[in-house]
Amino acid sequence: QMWQPMELISGRDQPQTPGVFRFLEKSGVWYLEKVKRKQWVPNQSVSTFHNVEKEVCRQVYLFTLQPRDIEEFRASNTHLQTAPDSLFVTKSICSLQTADGIRALVGWKLTEMKYNYKDNMDLVEIRILADEEMEKTLREKFNITLDKKFVPINTSRLSLF
């Protein structure tokens, strides 16, 4: 997640608190990349990060400068909201940018990341919550109080973000 605006210049590293970002332009297609710092994950047994140490640079998204009409996005938006394989349908999702990182609750998996925790390394704490911890976690970590009992949506408790 970027915290500040970026200049639309291809190939220039643009450091921010969450990491180093850059745009790359190839044949009219622009790619936003994030150069990842090393991550310290104290509870490795819970983590299912794929290639955490090997992934040095991540392509976040791509775009063109061609003007678009909102209708061009309708099918994709509908798919994300309704498709049985969409993350937004199969899991409950809550995320919050904090002063020094990010928190995310996806299904029963709580991930808290502190950027540049020490020696240019991010601290990533991950834990799987019990059902009875959900409402307290939403209240204390995300400042969300629910009117009704929270029932997480998750097709598989072990399918992690």
DSSP file with accessible surface (Angstrom, degrees, kcal/mol):
  #  RESIDUE AA STRUCTURE BP1 BP2  ACC     N-H-->O    O-->H-N    N-H-->O    O-->H-N    TCO  KAPPA ALPHA  PHI   PSI    X-CA   Y-CA   Z-CA
    1    1 A Q              0   0   96      0, 0.0     2,-0.2     0, 0.0    18,-0.0   0.000 360.0 360.0 360.0 125.3    0.0    0.0    0.0
    2    2 A M        -     0   0   66      1,-0.1     4,-0.0    16,-0.1    14,-0.0  -0.540 360.0-169.2 -76.4 145.5    1.3    3.4   -1.0
    3    3 A W        +     0   0   60     -2,-0.2    -1,-0.1     1,-0.1    13,-0.0   0.612  70.0  36.4-107.6 -21.3    1.1    6.1    1.6
    4    4 A Q  S    S-     0   0   90      1,-0.0    -1,-0.1     0, 0.0    12,-0.0  -0.918  93.4 -90.2-127.8 159.7    2.0    9.1   -0.6
    5    5 A P        -     0   0  129      0, 0.0     2,-0.3     0, 0.0    -2,-0.1  -0.251  43.4-142.8 -61.8 156.6    1.3   10.1   -4.2
    6    6 A M        -     0   0   33     -4,-0.0     2,-0.3    16,-0.0    16,-0.0  -0.893  12.8-113.2-122.2 153.8    3.9    8.9   -6.8
    7    7 A E        -     0   0  110     -2,-0.3     2,-2.0     2,-0.1    16,-0.2  -0.679  28.9-123.6 -81.9 137.8    5.3   10.5   -9.9
    8    8 A L        +     0   0   79     -2,-0.3     2,-0.4    14,-0.1    -1,-0.1  -0.554  64.2 133.9 -83.6  77.3    4.3    8.7  -13.1
    9    9 A I    >   -     0   0   55     -2,-2.0     3,-0.9     3,-0.2    14,-0.7  -0.997  55.5-122.2-129.9 127.0    7.9    8.2  -14.2
   10   10 A S  B 3  S+a   23   0A  55     -2,-0.4    14,-0.3     1,-0.2     3,-0.1  -0.498  87.2   6.0 -74.5 132.1    9.1    4.8  -15.5
   11   11 A G  T 3  S+     0   0   44     12,-3.9     2,-0.6    -2,-0.2    -1,-0.2   0.390  89.3 127.5  85.8   0.2   12.0    3.1  -13.7
   12   12 A R    <   -     0   0  115     -3,-0.9    11,-0.4    11,-0.3     2,-0.2  -0.791  56.7-131.7 -97.3 123.1   12.5    5.5  -10.8
   13   13 A D        -     0   0   83     -2,-0.6     9,-0.2     9,-0.1     7,-0.0  -0.526  20.6-167.2 -67.1 133.7   12.5    4.0   -7.3
   14   14 A Q  E     -B   21   0A  24      7,-3.2     7,-1.8    -2,-0.2     2,-0.1  -0.852  11.0-149.8-128.4  92.5   10.2    6.0   -5.0
   15   15 A P  E     +B   20   0A 101      0, 0.0     2,-0.3     0, 0.0     5,-0.2  -0.370  23.9 164.0 -67.5 139.7   10.8    5.0   -1.3
   16   16 A Q  E >   -B   19   0A  21      3,-2.2     3,-1.1    -2,-0.1   -14,-0.0  -0.899  53.2 -90.9-141.3 171.6    7.9    5.3    1.1
   17   17 A T  T 3  S+     0   0   66     -2,-0.3     3,-0.1     1,-0.3   -15,-0.1   0.906 124.2  50.1 -55.3 -45.2    7.4    3.9    4.6
   18   18 A P  T 3  S-     0   0    1      0, 0.0     2,-0.3     0, 0.0    19,-0.3   0.709 127.5 -72.5 -69.7 -17.0    5.7    0.6    3.4
   19   19 A G  E <   -B   16   0A   2     -3,-1.1    -3,-2.2    17,-0.1     2,-0.5  -0.952  63.6 -49.1 154.5-171.6    8.6    0.0    0.9
   20   20 A V  E     -BC  15  35A  40     15,-1.2    15,-3.6    -2,-0.3     2,-0.3  -0.856  52.7-170.7 -99.9 125.7   10.1    1.1   -2.3
   21   21 A F  E     +BC  14  34A   3     -7,-1.8    -7,-3.2    -2,-0.5     2,-0.3  -0.807   7.3 174.0-112.0 156.0    7.6    1.5   -5.2
   22   22 A R  E     - C   0  33A  52     11,-2.0    11,-3.0    -2,-0.3     2,-0.4  -0.981  24.4-133.6-157.2 151.4    8.3    2.1   -8.9
   23   23 A F  E     -aC  10  32A  15    -14,-0.7   -12,-3.9   -11,-0.4     2,-0.4  -0.858  17.7-166.9-100.0 143.1    6.4    2.3  -12.2
   24   24 A L  E     - C   0  31A  38      7,-2.2     7,-2.9    -2,-0.4     2,-0.5  -1.000   5.9-156.0-127.5 131.6    7.6    0.5  -15.3
   25   25 A E  E     + C   0  30A  75     -2,-0.4     2,-0.4     5,-0.2     5,-0.2  -0.924  15.0 173.4-110.9 128.9    6.2    1.3  -18.7
   26   26 A K  E >  S- C   0  29A 118      3,-2.8     3,-1.9    -2,-0.5    -2,-0.0  -0.946  71.6 -26.5-136.3 113.2    6.4   -1.2  -21.5
   27   27 A S  T 3  S-     0   0  126     -2,-0.4     3,-0.1     1,-0.3    -1,-0.0   0.866 127.0 -45.5  53.3  42.9    4.6   -0.6  -24.8
   28   28 A G  T 3  S+     0   0   36      1,-0.2     2,-0.5    36,-0.0    37,-0.5   0.414 115.4 113.1  85.2  -3.2    2.0    1.7  -23.3
   29   29 A V  E <   -C   26   0A  38     -3,-1.9    -3,-2.8    35,-0.1     2,-0.4  -0.898  54.0-152.4-104.2 128.8    1.3   -0.6  -20.3
   30   30 A W  E     -CD  25  63A  33     33,-3.6    33,-2.5    -2,-0.5     2,-0.4  -0.840   7.6-163.3-101.6 136.1    2.3    0.7  -16.9
   31   31 A Y  E     -CD  24  62A  48     -7,-2.9    -7,-2.2    -2,-0.4     2,-0.6  -0.967   9.4-148.7-119.1 132.6    3.2   -1.6  -14.1
   32   32 A L  E     -CD  23  61A   3     29,-2.9    28,-2.9    -2,-0.4    29,-1.1  -0.906  23.3-175.0 -98.8 124.6    3.3   -0.7  -10.4
   33   33 A E  E     -CD  22  59A  26    -11,-3.0   -11,-2.0    -2,-0.6     2,-0.5  -0.895  16.3-153.2-118.5 151.3    5.9   -2.7   -8.5
   34   34 A K  E     -CD  21  58A  32     24,-2.5    24,-2.8    -2,-0.3     2,-0.6  -0.993  12.1-143.4-123.3 125.9    6.8   -2.9   -4.9
   35   35 A V  E     -CD  20  57A  37    -15,-3.6   -15,-1.2    -2,-0.5     2,-0.3  -0.790  28.2-137.6 -85.0 121.9   10.3   -3.9   -3.8
   36   36 A K        -     0   0   36     20,-3.0     2,-0.2    -2,-0.6   -17,-0.1  -0.606   5.2-139.5 -87.4 143.8    9.9   -5.9   -0.6
   37   37 A R        -     0   0   33     -2,-0.3    84,-0.1   -19,-0.3    83,-0.1  -0.494  41.8 -84.1 -82.2 166.6   12.0   -5.7    2.5
   38   38 A K  E     -e  121   0B 135     82,-0.7    84,-2.6    -2,-0.2     2,-0.4  -0.343  48.4-138.5 -65.0 154.3   12.9   -8.8    4.3
   39   39 A Q  E     -e  122   0B  19     82,-0.2     2,-0.6    -3,-0.1    84,-0.2  -0.964   8.8-150.8-123.2 137.6   10.2  -10.0    6.7
   40   40 A W  E     -e  123   0B  97     82,-3.3    84,-3.0    -2,-0.4    77,-0.0  -0.939  15.8-177.7-105.0 115.8   10.6  -11.4   10.2
   41   41 A V        -     0   0    4     -2,-0.6     3,-0.4    82,-0.2    84,-0.1  -0.884   6.9-172.0-116.1  95.4    7.7  -13.8   10.9
   42   42 A P  S    S+     0   0   66      0, 0.0     2,-1.0     0, 0.0     3,-0.2   0.868  82.0  50.8 -57.7 -38.4    8.1  -15.1   14.5
   43   43 A N    >>  +     0   0   65     81,-0.4     3,-1.4     1,-0.2     4,-1.1  -0.584  65.5 165.0-102.0  72.8    5.3  -17.7   14.2
   44   44 A Q  T 34  +     0   0  118     -2,-1.0    -1,-0.2    -3,-0.4     0, 0.0   0.779  67.4  68.9 -60.0 -27.8    6.4  -19.5   11.0
   45   45 A S  T 34 S+     0   0  110      1,-0.2    -1,-0.3    -3,-0.2    -2,-0.1   0.809 103.3  43.4 -65.7 -27.7    4.1  -22.4   11.7
   46   46 A V  T <4 S+     0   0   26     -3,-1.4    -1,-0.2    80,-0.2    -2,-0.2   0.794  96.3  95.0 -84.6 -29.0    1.0  -20.2   11.0
   47   47 A S     <  +     0   0   19     -4,-1.1    -6,-0.0     1,-0.1    79,-0.0  -0.371  41.1 174.9 -69.7 137.4    2.5  -18.5    8.0
   48   48 A T        +     0   0   82    113,-0.2    -1,-0.1    -2,-0.1    -3,-0.1  -0.059  24.6 153.6-125.0  27.0    1.7  -19.9    4.5
   49   49 A F    >   -     0   0   63      1,-0.1     2,-0.6     2,-0.0     3,-0.5  -0.358  44.3-127.5 -56.6 134.8    3.5  -17.1    2.6
   50   50 A H  T 3  S-     0   0  114      1,-0.2     5,-0.1     2,-0.1    -1,-0.1  -0.757  80.6 -18.7 -88.6 122.8    4.6  -18.4   -0.7
   51   51 A N  T 3> S+     0   0   95     -2,-0.6     4,-2.5     1,-0.1    -1,-0.2   0.868  77.8 169.3  52.5  45.1    8.2  -17.8   -1.4
   52   52 A V  T <4 S+     0   0   30     -3,-0.5    -1,-0.1     1,-0.2    -2,-0.1   0.929  77.9  37.4 -54.1 -48.5    8.5  -15.1    1.3
   53   53 A E  T  4 S+     0   0  113      1,-0.2    -1,-0.2   -15,-0.1    -2,-0.1   0.822 118.1  50.1 -75.9 -30.0   12.3  -14.9    1.1
   54   54 A K  T  4 S+     0   0  166      1,-0.1     2,-1.0     2,-0.0    -2,-0.2   0.800  88.0  87.5 -79.5 -29.8   12.5  -15.4   -2.7
   55   55 A E     <  +     0   0   45     -4,-2.5     3,-0.1     1,-0.2    -1,-0.1  -0.600  44.4 158.9 -78.1 103.9   10.0  -12.7   -3.7
   56   56 A V        +     0   0   97     -2,-1.0   -20,-3.0     1,-0.3     2,-0.4   0.816  67.0  25.6 -93.4 -37.4   12.1   -9.5   -3.9
   57   57 A C  E     -D   35   0A  46    -22,-0.2     2,-0.5   -24,-0.0    -1,-0.3  -0.996  68.9-160.6-134.0 132.6    9.8   -7.5   -6.2
   58   58 A R  E     -D   34   0A 105    -24,-2.8   -24,-2.5    -2,-0.4     2,-0.7  -0.953  17.8-134.4-117.8 130.8    6.0   -7.8   -6.5
   59   59 A Q  E     -D   33   0A 103     -2,-0.5   -26,-0.3   -26,-0.2     3,-0.1  -0.741  22.8-174.7 -79.7 116.1    3.9   -6.5   -9.4
   60   60 A V  E     -     0   0A  70    -28,-2.9     2,-0.3    -2,-0.7    -1,-0.2   0.919  56.1 -38.6 -82.9 -49.7    1.0   -4.9   -7.7
   61   61 A Y  E     -D   32   0A 108    -29,-1.1   -29,-2.9     2,-0.0    -1,-0.3  -0.977  49.9-131.4-164.1 174.0   -1.1   -4.0  -10.7
   62   62 A L  E     +D   31   0A  97     -2,-0.3     2,-0.3   -31,-0.2   -31,-0.2  -0.931  24.4 163.5-133.9 158.3   -1.0   -2.7  -14.3
   63   63 A F  E     -D   30   0A  57    -33,-2.5   -33,-3.6    -2,-0.3     2,-0.3  -0.967  24.5-133.5-160.6 168.4   -2.9    0.0  -16.2
   64   64 A T        -     0   0   52     -2,-0.3   -35,-0.1   -35,-0.2   -36,-0.0  -0.800  26.2-120.6-121.5 171.3   -2.8    2.1  -19.3
   65   65 A L  S    S+     0   0  109    -37,-0.5   -36,-0.1    -2,-0.3     3,-0.0   0.343  72.4 123.6 -93.6   8.0   -3.4    5.8  -19.8
   66   66 A Q  S    S-     0   0  112      1,-0.1    -2,-0.2     0, 0.0     0, 0.0  -0.504  70.7-113.0 -69.8 127.7   -6.3    5.2  -22.1
   67   67 A P        -     0   0  117      0, 0.0     2,-0.3     0, 0.0    -1,-0.1  -0.328  38.2-161.8 -60.4 143.1   -9.5    6.9  -20.8
   68   68 A R        -     0   0  123     -3,-0.0     2,-0.3     3,-0.0     3,-0.0  -0.922  15.6-128.8-127.8 155.2  -12.2    4.4  -19.7
   69   69 A D    >   -     0   0   91     -2,-0.3     3,-2.0     1,-0.1     4,-0.3  -0.782  27.1-120.1 -99.6 146.4  -15.9    4.5  -19.0
   70   70 A I  G >  S+     0   0  118     -2,-0.3     3,-1.9     1,-0.3     4,-0.4   0.831 110.4  67.0 -56.5 -31.5  -17.2    3.2  -15.7
   71   71 A E  G >  S+     0   0  100      1,-0.3     3,-1.1     2,-0.2     4,-0.5   0.787  86.4  69.2 -62.4 -25.3  -19.3    0.7  -17.6
   72   72 A E  G <  S+     0   0   96     -3,-2.0    -1,-0.3     1,-0.2     4,-0.3   0.683 101.3  47.4 -67.0 -15.5  -16.2   -1.1  -18.8
   73   73 A F  G <> S+     0   0   94     -3,-1.9     4,-2.5    -4,-0.3    -1,-0.2   0.489  84.9  92.5-101.7  -6.9  -15.6   -2.2  -15.1
   74   74 A R  H <> S+     0   0  136     -3,-1.1     4,-2.7    -4,-0.4     5,-0.2   0.919  85.4  48.5 -58.5 -46.8  -19.2   -3.5  -14.4
   75   75 A A  H  > S+     0   0   79     -4,-0.5     4,-2.5     1,-0.2    -1,-0.2   0.934 113.8  46.4 -63.6 -43.8  -18.5   -7.1  -15.4
   76   76 A S  H  > S+     0   0   74     -4,-0.3     4,-2.6     2,-0.2    -1,-0.2   0.916 113.3  49.3 -64.5 -43.1  -15.3   -7.4  -13.3
   77   77 A N  H  X S+     0   0   73     -4,-2.5     4,-1.7     2,-0.2    -2,-0.2   0.922 111.6  48.8 -62.5 -43.1  -17.0   -5.8  -10.3
   78   78 A T  H  X S+     0   0   70     -4,-2.7     4,-1.5    -5,-0.2     5,-0.3   0.931 111.0  50.8 -62.3 -44.2  -20.0   -8.1  -10.6
   79   79 A H  H >X S+     0   0   97     -4,-2.5     4,-2.8    -5,-0.2     3,-0.6   0.938 109.5  49.7 -58.7 -48.2  -17.7  -11.1  -10.8
   80   80 A L  H 3< S+     0   0   76     -4,-2.6     8,-0.2     1,-0.2    -1,-0.2   0.831 115.6  44.4 -62.1 -30.6  -15.7  -10.1   -7.8
   81   81 A Q  H 3< S+     0   0  140     -4,-1.7    -1,-0.2    -5,-0.2    -2,-0.2   0.667 129.0  20.7 -87.9 -16.7  -18.9   -9.6   -5.8
   82   82 A T  H << S+     0   0   92     -4,-1.5    -2,-0.2    -3,-0.6    -3,-0.2   0.627  85.4 110.4-128.7 -21.0  -20.7  -12.7   -6.8
   83   83 A A    ><  -     0   0    9     -4,-2.8     3,-1.9    -5,-0.3     6,-0.2  -0.382  64.6-132.9 -67.2 135.7  -18.4  -15.5   -8.2
   84   84 A P  T 3  S+     0   0  112      0, 0.0    -1,-0.1     0, 0.0    -4,-0.0   0.755 106.5  50.2 -60.8 -22.3  -18.1  -18.5   -5.9
   85   85 A D  T 3  S+     0   0  124      4,-0.1     2,-0.3     3,-0.0    -2,-0.1   0.420  84.1 114.4 -97.1   3.8  -14.3  -18.4   -6.2
   86   86 A S    X>  -     0   0    7     -3,-1.9     4,-2.4    -7,-0.2     3,-1.7  -0.547  67.2-137.4 -77.2 134.5  -13.9  -14.7   -5.4
   87   87 A L  H 3> S+     0   0   58     -2,-0.3     4,-1.5     1,-0.3    -1,-0.1   0.860 105.7  60.0 -55.5 -33.7  -12.0  -13.9   -2.2
   88   88 A F  H 34 S+     0   0  134     -8,-0.2    -1,-0.3     1,-0.2     5,-0.1   0.653 112.1  38.2 -74.4 -12.7  -14.7  -11.2   -1.5
   89   89 A V  H <4 S+     0   0   51     -3,-1.7    -2,-0.2    -6,-0.2    -1,-0.2   0.754 117.7  46.9-100.6 -35.5  -17.4  -13.9   -1.5
   90   90 A T  H  < S+     0   0   23     -4,-2.4    65,-1.1    -7,-0.1     2,-0.3   0.619 114.3  36.3 -88.5 -12.6  -15.5  -16.8    0.2
   91   91 A K  B  < S-I  154   0C  13     -4,-1.5     2,-0.4    -5,-0.2    63,-0.3  -0.985  74.3-117.8-140.4 151.9  -14.0  -14.8    3.2
   92   92 A S        -     0   0   21     61,-1.7    15,-3.0    -2,-0.3     2,-0.4  -0.710  39.0-163.2 -80.5 137.2  -14.8  -12.1    5.6
   93   93 A I  E     +F  106   0B  73     -2,-0.4     2,-0.3    13,-0.2    13,-0.2  -0.988  20.9 163.1-132.2 132.0  -12.2   -9.3    5.0
   94   94 A C  E     +F  105   0B  25     11,-2.1    11,-3.4    -2,-0.4     2,-0.3  -0.978  10.3 173.6-143.4 129.9  -11.3   -6.3    7.2
   95   95 A S  E     -F  104   0B  70     -2,-0.3     2,-0.3     9,-0.2     9,-0.2  -0.980   8.6-173.6-138.8 154.1   -8.1   -4.3    6.9
   96   96 A L  E     -F  103   0B  69      7,-2.7     7,-2.6    -2,-0.3     2,-0.4  -0.973  21.3-136.5-148.8 126.5   -6.7   -1.1    8.5
   97   97 A Q  E     -F  102   0B  95     -2,-0.3     5,-0.3     5,-0.2     2,-0.2  -0.715  30.2-162.6 -79.7 130.9   -3.7    1.0    7.7
   98   98 A T        -     0   0   25      3,-2.3     3,-0.5    -2,-0.4    -1,-0.0  -0.571  35.8 -94.4-107.2 177.2   -2.0    1.9   11.0
   99   99 A A  S    S+     0   0   99      1,-0.2     3,-0.0    -2,-0.2    -1,-0.0   0.798 124.6  21.1 -62.9 -26.9    0.6    4.6   11.8
  100  100 A D  S    S-     0   0   78     13,-0.1    15,-2.7   -82,-0.0     2,-0.3   0.241 133.6 -31.6-128.2  14.0    3.4    2.1   11.3
  101  101 A G  E    S- G   0 114B   0     -3,-0.5    -3,-2.3    13,-0.3     2,-0.3  -0.871  72.9 -67.1 174.4-137.6    2.0   -0.7    9.2
  102  102 A I  E     -FG  97 113B  34     11,-2.0    11,-3.1    -2,-0.3     2,-0.4  -0.990  21.3-153.7-152.2 149.8   -1.2   -2.6    8.4
  103  103 A R  E     -FG  96 112B  64     -7,-2.6    -7,-2.7    -2,-0.3     2,-0.4  -0.982  16.1-178.3-122.1 142.8   -3.6   -5.0   10.0
  104  104 A A  E     -FG  95 111B  16      7,-2.6     7,-3.0    -2,-0.4     2,-0.5  -0.997  15.4-166.6-143.8 135.0   -5.8   -7.5    8.1
  105  105 A L  E     +FG  94 110B   5    -11,-3.4   -11,-2.1    -2,-0.4     2,-0.5  -0.976  15.3 173.5-119.1 110.2   -8.4  -10.0    9.3
  106  106 A V  E >   -FG  93 109B   5      3,-2.5     3,-2.2    -2,-0.5     2,-0.3  -0.966  67.5 -44.4-122.0 111.5   -9.2  -12.4    6.5
  107  107 A G  T 3  S-     0   0    0    -15,-3.0    47,-0.1    -2,-0.5    50,-0.1  -0.529 124.2 -27.5  63.1-124.7  -11.5  -15.2    7.6
  108  108 A W  T 3  S+     0   0   23     -2,-0.3    21,-3.1    49,-0.2     2,-0.6   0.351 115.9 105.4 -99.5   3.4  -10.0  -16.2   10.9
  109  109 A K  E <   -GH 106 128B   3     -3,-2.2    -3,-2.5    19,-0.2     2,-0.5  -0.784  51.1-165.8 -95.6 116.6   -6.5  -15.2   10.0
  110  110 A L  E     -GH 105 127B   2     17,-2.9    17,-2.2    -2,-0.6     2,-0.5  -0.891   7.6-175.7-100.0 122.6   -5.2  -12.0   11.7
  111  111 A T  E     -GH 104 126B  20     -7,-3.0    -7,-2.6    -2,-0.5     2,-0.4  -0.981   4.6-174.8-119.8 128.6   -2.0  -10.5   10.2
  112  112 A E  E     -GH 103 125B  34     13,-2.8    13,-3.0    -2,-0.5     2,-0.4  -0.994   4.7-169.6-123.6 126.9   -0.3   -7.5   11.6
  113  113 A M  E     -GH 102 124B  27    -11,-3.1   -11,-2.0    -2,-0.4     2,-0.6  -0.965   9.7-164.2-119.9 129.8    2.7   -5.9    9.8
  114  114 A K  E >   -GH 101 123B  84      9,-2.5     9,-2.3    -2,-0.4     3,-0.8  -0.970  26.2-131.2-109.5 117.1    5.0   -3.3   11.3
  115  115 A Y  E 3  S-     0   0B  18    -15,-2.7     7,-0.1    -2,-0.6   -96,-0.1  -0.427  81.4  -2.5 -70.4 139.6    7.0   -1.7    8.5
  116  116 A N  E 3  S+     0   0B  81     -2,-0.1     6,-0.3   -98,-0.1    -1,-0.2   0.881  76.5 168.8  49.8  47.7   10.8   -1.3    9.0
  117  117 A Y  E <   -     0   0B 111      4,-1.3     2,-0.3    -3,-0.8     5,-0.2   0.907  65.2 -17.6 -58.1 -46.6   10.6   -2.8   12.5
  118  118 A K  E >  S+ H   0 121B 100      3,-1.5     3,-1.0     1,-0.0    -1,-0.2  -0.958 127.2   2.4-161.1 144.4   14.3   -3.2   12.7
  119  119 A D  T 3  S-     0   0  146     -2,-0.3    -2,-0.1     1,-0.3     3,-0.1   0.861 127.4 -54.7  47.5  47.7   17.3   -3.3   10.4
  120  120 A N  T 3  S+     0   0  100     -4,-0.2   -82,-0.7     1,-0.2     2,-0.4   0.882 111.3 125.3  56.3  40.2   15.2   -2.6    7.3
  121  121 A M  E <   -eH  38 118B  49     -3,-1.0    -3,-1.5   -84,-0.1    -4,-1.3  -0.994  56.5-133.7-131.9 136.5   13.0   -5.6    8.1
  122  122 A D  E     -e   39   0B   3    -84,-2.6   -82,-3.3    -2,-0.4     2,-0.5  -0.704  16.6-134.0 -88.4 140.1    9.2   -5.8    8.5
  123  123 A L  E     -eH  40 114B   7     -9,-2.3    -9,-2.5    -2,-0.3     2,-0.5  -0.829  21.9-170.1 -91.9 125.2    7.7   -7.6   11.5
  124  124 A V  E     - H   0 113B   0    -84,-3.0     2,-0.5    -2,-0.5   -81,-0.4  -0.959   2.7-173.5-121.3 112.2    4.8   -9.9   10.4
  125  125 A E  E     - H   0 112B  85    -13,-3.0   -13,-2.8    -2,-0.5     2,-0.4  -0.929   7.6-179.4-108.2 128.7    2.7  -11.4   13.1
  126  126 A I  E     + H   0 111B   5     -2,-0.5     2,-0.3   -15,-0.2   -15,-0.2  -0.979   6.8 162.5-130.2 135.7    0.1  -13.9   12.1
  127  127 A R  E     - H   0 110B  99    -17,-2.2   -17,-2.9    -2,-0.4     2,-0.5  -0.990  34.5-125.5-151.4 152.2   -2.4  -15.9   14.2
  128  128 A I  E     - H   0 109B  63     -2,-0.3   -19,-0.2   -19,-0.2     2,-0.2  -0.860  33.4-139.2 -95.4 125.6   -5.5  -17.8   13.6
  129  129 A L        -     0   0    1    -21,-3.1     2,-0.2    -2,-0.5     5,-0.0  -0.563   7.2-125.2 -87.0 149.3   -8.3  -16.6   15.9
  130  130 A A    >>  -     0   0   28     -2,-0.2     3,-2.0     1,-0.1     4,-0.6  -0.554  33.9-107.1 -80.6 156.0  -10.9  -18.7   17.7
  131  131 A D  G >4 S+     0   0   83      1,-0.3     3,-1.4    -2,-0.2     4,-0.4   0.893 120.0  56.4 -51.9 -42.3  -14.5  -17.9   17.0
  132  132 A E  G 34 S+     0   0  154      1,-0.3     4,-0.4     2,-0.1    -1,-0.3   0.630 101.5  58.4 -71.2  -9.8  -14.9  -16.3   20.4
  133  133 A E  G <> S+     0   0   57     -3,-2.0     4,-2.6     1,-0.1    -1,-0.3   0.604  83.5  85.8 -90.6 -12.7  -12.0  -13.9   19.7
  134  134 A M  H <X S+     0   0    2     -3,-1.4     4,-2.7    -4,-0.6     5,-0.2   0.929  89.6  42.0 -59.5 -54.3  -13.6  -12.3   16.6
  135  135 A E  H  > S+     0   0   66     -4,-0.4     4,-2.2     1,-0.2    -1,-0.2   0.907 116.6  48.9 -64.8 -40.6  -15.8   -9.6   18.1
  136  136 A K  H  > S+     0   0  109     -4,-0.4     4,-3.1     2,-0.2     5,-0.3   0.918 112.3  49.4 -63.4 -41.5  -13.1   -8.6   20.6
  137  137 A T  H  X>S+     0   0    9     -4,-2.6     4,-2.8     2,-0.2     5,-0.7   0.926 110.2  50.0 -64.9 -44.6  -10.5   -8.4   17.9
  138  138 A L  H  X5S+     0   0    8     -4,-2.7     6,-2.2    -5,-0.2     4,-1.1   0.916 116.0  43.8 -59.6 -40.9  -12.7   -6.3   15.6
  139  139 A R  H  X5S+     0   0  116     -4,-2.2     4,-1.0     4,-0.3    -2,-0.2   0.953 122.6  34.5 -69.4 -50.2  -13.3   -3.9   18.5
  140  140 A E  H  <5S+     0   0  120     -4,-3.1    -3,-0.2    -5,-0.2    -2,-0.2   0.856 128.6  31.9 -79.2 -35.6   -9.7   -3.7   19.8
  141  141 A K  H  <5S+     0   0   62     -4,-2.8    -3,-0.2    -5,-0.3    -1,-0.2   0.745 135.2  22.2 -94.2 -26.9   -7.8   -3.9   16.6
  142  142 A F  H  <<S-     0   0   16     -4,-1.1    -3,-0.2    -5,-0.7    -2,-0.2   0.399  94.2-123.0-122.8  -1.7  -10.1   -2.2   14.1
  143  143 A N     <  +     0   0  144     -4,-1.0     2,-0.5    -6,-0.2    -4,-0.3   0.884  63.5 142.6  58.1  40.7  -12.4   -0.1   16.3
  144  144 A I        -     0   0   62     -6,-2.2     2,-0.5    -9,-0.1    -1,-0.2  -0.962  32.1-171.3-116.3 125.1  -15.5   -1.9   15.0
  145  145 A T        -     0   0  104     -2,-0.5     2,-0.3    -3,-0.1    -9,-0.0  -0.974  15.7-145.9-114.5 128.1  -18.4   -2.7   17.2
  146  146 A L        -     0   0   63     -2,-0.5     4,-0.1     1,-0.1     3,-0.0  -0.702  14.0-151.8 -97.3 145.3  -21.1   -4.9   15.7
  147  147 A D  S    S+     0   0  170     -2,-0.3     2,-0.3     2,-0.1    -1,-0.1   0.785  86.4  36.6 -77.7 -32.1  -24.9   -4.7   16.4
  148  148 A K  S    S-     0   0  177      1,-0.1    -2,-0.0     0, 0.0     2,-0.0  -0.812 104.7 -78.4-119.5 163.1  -25.3   -8.4   15.7
  149  149 A K        -     0   0  147     -2,-0.3     2,-0.4     1,-0.1    -2,-0.1  -0.314  50.5-118.2 -61.1 135.7  -23.1  -11.5   16.4
  150  150 A F        -     0   0   44    -19,-0.1   -15,-0.1    -4,-0.1    -1,-0.1  -0.627  29.1-175.4 -80.3 128.2  -20.3  -11.8   13.9
  151  151 A V        -     0   0  114     -2,-0.4   -20,-0.0   -17,-0.1    -1,-0.0  -0.932  22.1-138.0-123.2 103.9  -20.3  -15.0   11.8
  152  152 A P        -     0   0   20      0, 0.0     2,-0.6     0, 0.0   -44,-0.1  -0.325   7.1-136.3 -65.5 143.7  -17.2  -15.2    9.7
  153  153 A I        +     0   0   96    -46,-0.1   -61,-1.7     3,-0.0     2,-0.3  -0.893  44.2 140.9 -98.7 123.0  -17.5  -16.3    6.1
  154  154 A N  B     -I   91   0C  25     -2,-0.6   -63,-0.2   -63,-0.3     3,-0.2  -0.793  42.7-153.3-164.9 117.4  -14.7  -18.7    5.2
  155  155 A T  S    S+     0   0  109    -65,-1.1     2,-0.3    -2,-0.3   -64,-0.1   0.768  92.7  17.8 -68.7 -22.4  -15.1  -21.8    3.0
  156  156 A S    >   -     0   0   53    -66,-0.2     3,-1.2     3,-0.2    -1,-0.2  -0.935  64.6-148.2-150.5 123.2  -12.2  -23.4    4.8
  157  157 A R  T 3  S+     0   0   95     -2,-0.3   -49,-0.2     1,-0.3    -1,-0.1   0.769 103.9  48.8 -61.4 -24.7  -10.7  -22.4    8.1
  158  158 A L  T 3  S+     0   0  150      2,-0.1     2,-1.0    -3,-0.1    -1,-0.3   0.534  82.2 101.1 -95.7  -5.8   -7.3  -23.5    7.0
  159  159 A S    <   -     0   0   54     -3,-1.2     2,-0.3     1,-0.0    -3,-0.2  -0.688  64.2-164.0 -80.2 104.7   -7.4  -21.7    3.6
  160  160 A L              0   0   42     -2,-1.0   -53,-0.1     1,-0.1    -2,-0.1  -0.675 360.0 360.0-102.5 152.2   -5.2  -18.7    4.5
  161  161 A F              0   0  126    -55,-0.3  -113,-0.2    -2,-0.3    -1,-0.1  -0.227 360.0 360.0 -64.8 360.0   -4.7  -15.3    2.8
